[in-house]
Amino acid sequence: MVSELRKLKPTQRIRIQVFGAFLIEQDGQQLDMEGLGYSKPIELLKFLIAYGGHNVSTDFIVSKLWSDSDGDHAKNSFDGTLHRLRKILGCRDALVLNSGLLSINEKICWLDLWIFDRLAIEVEEELRNALSQEQMRDYTHKLLGIVRGPCLWLSSDSPWVYIIQEKTKTRFLRLVLGLGAALESAKQYDEAILLYSTALEYYPLAEEVCLKLVKARIEQGLCAEAIMVFRKFSHVLSESLGLGPSKAMQQVISGIMPAKS
């Protein structure tokens, strides 16, 4: 399969990042997001991104973002917000409204979430085949180059926020586990550990990833490091959820713990 992702550097005028932080760049210049704050135009952009960014019904948008307004007022509010968002982005054609459907223009806008989705499809397909070590390393670094943290840019309690956060988290962790397993099979433990460690930094409660990291450290003969990973995870799990590690995790660790005198 010919990769669509050979170049991660965007060539479009507008660059939008959602992983790790919400950022917008125009021709290489970053917008002042603090100055924009939680304005309605930015909320509209985030909502559009959360629902794929393509052909999102304006009626649906209005029903969610202006649910407390009546029909005419809500429609006028949407029109005014869309106008202001286009001004913020500095290009009217960055957003295309056609037959009641709103889209982000891919010819003008680059979005890391789209690149992630395309990479995920490619990796999931290629993992069904025998990957070379070079391919494994290439995909690992591409994945970590795109995903620079979870979607923390969405702070609202709205259901659409939770959906995109969970969707990206689940897919990212699935890719990490799949690529990690392939790397370990090829004895590429350093690359696998880089992948697991980064994922655990972003999602510190991901126990399956933590277990893989512990086992990889043990395979390297670095039992002290494995115990340190276990203890840190146990502390975070206890502080966050009041829970302890799973039996599977405890069994792995019990096999390398030094005997008490």
C-alpha positions as CSV (number, residue, x, y, z in Angstrom):
1,M,0.0,0.0,0.0
2,V,1.3,3.4,-0.9
3,S,1.4,5.6,2.1
4,E,-0.5,8.9,2.0
5,L,1.5,10.1,5.0
6,R,5.0,10.5,3.7
7,K,4.9,14.2,4.5
8,L,3.4,15.2,7.9
9,K,4.4,18.8,7.4
10,P,1.3,20.7,6.3
11,T,1.3,22.6,3.1
12,Q,-2.1,24.2,3.6
13,R,-2.4,27.8,4.7
14,I,-4.3,27.0,7.9
15,R,-3.0,24.4,10.4
16,I,-5.2,23.2,13.2
17,Q,-3.9,21.0,16.0
18,V,-6.2,19.2,18.5
19,F,-3.9,16.6,20.1
20,G,-2.3,17.9,23.3
21,A,-3.5,21.4,22.8
22,F,-5.9,23.3,20.5
23,L,-3.8,25.5,18.2
24,I,-4.4,27.4,15.0
25,E,-1.7,28.7,12.7
26,Q,-2.2,31.0,9.7
27,D,0.7,30.9,7.2
28,G,3.1,29.8,10.0
29,Q,1.8,32.3,12.6
30,Q,0.1,31.0,15.6
31,L,-3.1,32.6,16.7
32,D,-3.5,33.9,20.3
33,M,-5.9,31.3,21.6
34,E,-6.0,32.9,25.0
35,G,-7.3,36.1,23.5
36,L,-10.0,34.2,21.6
37,G,-10.9,32.3,24.8
38,Y,-14.1,30.2,24.7
39,S,-15.8,32.3,22.0
40,K,-18.7,30.9,20.1
41,P,-16.8,30.8,16.8
42,I,-14.1,28.6,18.3
43,E,-16.8,26.4,19.9
44,L,-18.3,26.1,16.4
45,L,-15.0,25.0,14.9
46,K,-14.4,22.5,17.7
47,F,-17.9,21.1,17.2
48,L,-17.3,20.8,13.5
49,I,-14.0,19.0,14.1
50,A,-15.6,16.6,16.6
51,Y,-18.1,15.5,14.0
52,G,-15.6,14.8,11.3
53,G,-15.3,18.2,9.7
54,H,-17.2,17.2,6.5
55,N,-20.8,17.8,5.5
56,V,-22.1,18.5,9.0
57,S,-25.8,19.5,8.9
58,T,-26.3,23.2,9.9
59,D,-29.7,22.2,11.4
60,F,-27.8,19.7,13.6
61,I,-25.2,22.3,14.6
62,V,-27.9,24.8,15.5
63,S,-29.8,22.3,17.5
64,K,-26.8,21.5,19.6
65,L,-25.0,24.9,20.0
66,W,-28.1,27.1,20.1
67,S,-30.6,24.8,21.7
68,D,-32.0,27.5,23.9
69,S,-32.8,29.9,21.0
70,D,-35.9,29.9,18.8
71,G,-35.6,29.1,15.1
72,D,-35.0,32.5,13.5
73,H,-32.7,33.7,16.3
74,A,-30.7,30.5,16.3
75,K,-30.3,30.6,12.6
76,N,-29.1,34.3,12.7
77,S,-26.8,33.4,15.5
78,F,-25.3,30.6,13.5
79,D,-24.8,32.9,10.4
80,G,-23.1,35.5,12.5
81,T,-20.9,33.0,14.3
82,L,-19.8,31.4,11.0
83,H,-19.0,34.9,9.6
84,R,-16.8,35.6,12.7
85,L,-15.1,32.2,12.5
86,R,-14.2,32.8,8.8
87,K,-12.7,36.1,9.9
88,I,-10.7,34.5,12.7
89,L,-9.3,31.9,10.2
90,G,-8.5,34.7,7.8
91,C,-10.0,33.0,4.8
92,R,-13.7,32.8,3.8
93,D,-13.1,29.6,1.7
94,A,-11.6,27.8,4.8
95,L,-15.2,26.8,5.6
96,V,-17.6,25.6,2.9
97,L,-21.4,25.9,3.3
98,N,-23.3,24.0,0.6
99,S,-26.9,22.9,0.6
100,G,-27.2,23.2,4.4
101,L,-24.0,21.2,5.0
102,L,-20.8,22.8,6.6
103,S,-17.3,21.5,5.9
104,I,-13.7,22.4,6.7
105,N,-11.9,22.9,3.3
106,E,-9.1,20.3,3.1
107,K,-7.5,22.3,0.3
108,I,-6.9,25.2,2.7
109,C,-6.9,23.6,6.2
110,W,-4.7,20.9,7.6
111,L,-6.0,19.1,10.7
112,D,-3.9,16.6,12.7
113,L,-7.0,14.6,13.6
114,W,-7.6,13.8,9.9
115,I,-3.9,12.7,9.6
116,F,-4.3,10.5,12.6
117,D,-7.5,8.9,11.2
118,R,-5.7,8.1,7.9
119,L,-2.6,6.8,9.6
120,A,-4.8,4.6,11.9
121,I,-6.5,3.1,8.9
122,E,-3.2,2.4,7.2
123,V,-1.6,0.9,10.3
124,E,-4.6,-1.3,11.1
125,E,-4.5,-2.7,7.6
126,E,-0.7,-3.2,7.5
127,L,-0.7,-4.9,10.9
128,R,-2.6,-7.8,9.3
129,N,0.5,-8.4,7.2
130,A,4.1,-9.0,8.2
131,L,5.7,-5.6,8.8
132,S,9.4,-5.0,8.3
133,Q,11.4,-3.5,11.2
134,E,11.7,-0.3,9.2
135,Q,8.0,-0.1,8.7
136,M,7.4,-0.6,12.4
137,R,9.7,2.1,13.4
138,D,8.4,4.4,10.7
139,Y,4.8,4.0,11.9
140,T,5.8,4.4,15.5
141,H,7.4,7.7,14.9
142,K,4.6,9.0,12.6
143,L,2.1,8.1,15.3
144,L,4.0,9.8,18.0
145,G,4.6,12.8,15.7
146,I,0.9,13.3,15.3
147,V,-0.5,12.4,18.7
148,R,1.2,14.9,21.1
149,G,-1.3,14.3,23.9
150,P,-5.0,13.6,24.4
151,C,-7.8,15.8,23.2
152,L,-7.6,18.1,26.3
153,W,-8.7,21.0,24.2
154,L,-12.3,20.1,24.8
155,S,-13.3,21.2,28.3
156,S,-17.1,21.2,28.1
157,D,-19.2,18.5,29.7
158,S,-21.3,18.2,26.5
159,P,-21.8,14.6,25.2
160,W,-20.1,15.5,21.9
161,V,-16.9,16.3,23.8
162,Y,-16.8,13.0,25.5
163,I,-17.4,11.1,22.2
164,I,-14.4,12.5,20.4
165,Q,-12.2,12.2,23.5
166,E,-13.0,8.5,24.0
167,K,-12.9,7.7,20.3
168,T,-9.4,9.1,19.8
169,K,-8.2,7.6,23.1
170,T,-9.5,4.1,22.3
171,R,-8.1,4.1,18.8
172,F,-4.7,5.5,19.8
173,L,-4.2,2.9,22.5
174,R,-5.3,0.1,20.2
175,L,-2.6,1.3,17.7
176,V,0.0,1.4,20.5
177,L,-0.8,-2.1,21.6
178,G,-0.8,-3.4,18.0
179,L,2.5,-1.7,17.0
180,G,4.1,-2.5,20.3
181,A,3.3,-6.2,19.9
182,A,4.9,-6.2,16.5
183,L,8.0,-4.4,17.7
184,E,8.4,-6.8,20.6
185,S,8.1,-9.8,18.2
186,A,10.9,-8.3,16.3
187,K,12.9,-7.8,19.5
188,Q,12.7,-4.0,19.0
189,Y,12.2,-3.3,22.7
190,D,13.5,0.2,22.8
191,E,11.0,1.3,20.2
192,A,8.2,-0.6,21.9
193,I,9.1,1.0,25.2
194,L,9.1,4.4,23.7
195,L,5.6,3.8,22.4
196,Y,4.3,2.4,25.7
197,S,5.9,5.1,27.8
198,T,4.5,7.9,25.7
199,A,1.0,6.4,25.7
200,L,1.2,6.0,29.5
201,E,2.3,9.6,29.8
202,Y,-0.8,10.7,27.9
203,Y,-3.2,8.1,29.5
204,P,-1.7,7.2,32.9
205,L,-4.6,4.9,33.8
206,A,-4.1,2.6,30.7
207,E,-3.3,-0.6,32.6
208,E,-3.0,-2.8,29.5
209,V,-0.3,-0.5,28.2
210,C,1.4,-0.4,31.6
211,L,1.4,-4.2,31.8
212,K,3.1,-4.3,28.3
213,L,5.7,-1.8,29.4
214,V,6.5,-3.7,32.6
215,K,6.9,-7.0,30.6
216,A,9.1,-5.3,28.0
217,R,11.4,-4.0,30.8
218,I,11.6,-7.5,32.2
219,E,12.5,-8.9,28.8
220,Q,15.3,-6.4,28.7
221,G,16.5,-7.7,32.1
222,L,15.7,-4.3,33.7
223,C,13.6,-5.5,36.6
224,A,14.2,-2.5,38.8
225,E,12.8,-0.2,36.1
226,A,9.8,-2.6,35.7
227,I,9.1,-2.3,39.5
228,M,9.4,1.5,39.3
229,V,6.8,1.6,36.5
230,F,4.5,-0.7,38.5
231,R,4.8,1.4,41.6
232,K,4.2,4.7,39.8
233,F,1.1,3.2,38.1
234,S,-0.2,1.8,41.3
235,H,0.1,5.2,43.0
236,V,-1.7,7.0,40.2
237,L,-4.5,4.3,40.1
238,S,-5.0,4.5,43.8
239,E,-5.0,8.4,43.9
240,S,-7.3,8.6,40.9
241,L,-9.8,5.8,41.4
242,G,-9.0,4.3,44.8
243,L,-8.2,1.0,43.1
244,G,-5.3,-1.4,43.0
245,P,-3.6,-3.1,40.0
246,S,-5.2,-6.1,38.4
247,K,-4.2,-9.6,39.3
248,A,-2.4,-10.0,36.0
249,M,-0.2,-7.1,36.9
250,Q,0.4,-8.2,40.4
251,Q,1.4,-11.7,39.2
252,V,4.0,-10.4,36.8
253,I,5.5,-8.1,39.4
254,S,5.5,-10.8,42.2
255,G,7.8,-12.9,40.0
256,I,10.6,-10.2,40.1
257,M,10.1,-8.7,43.5
258,P,13.2,-9.2,45.7
259,A,12.5,-11.7,48.5
260,K,12.0,-10.2,51.9
261,S,14.6,-11.1,54.5
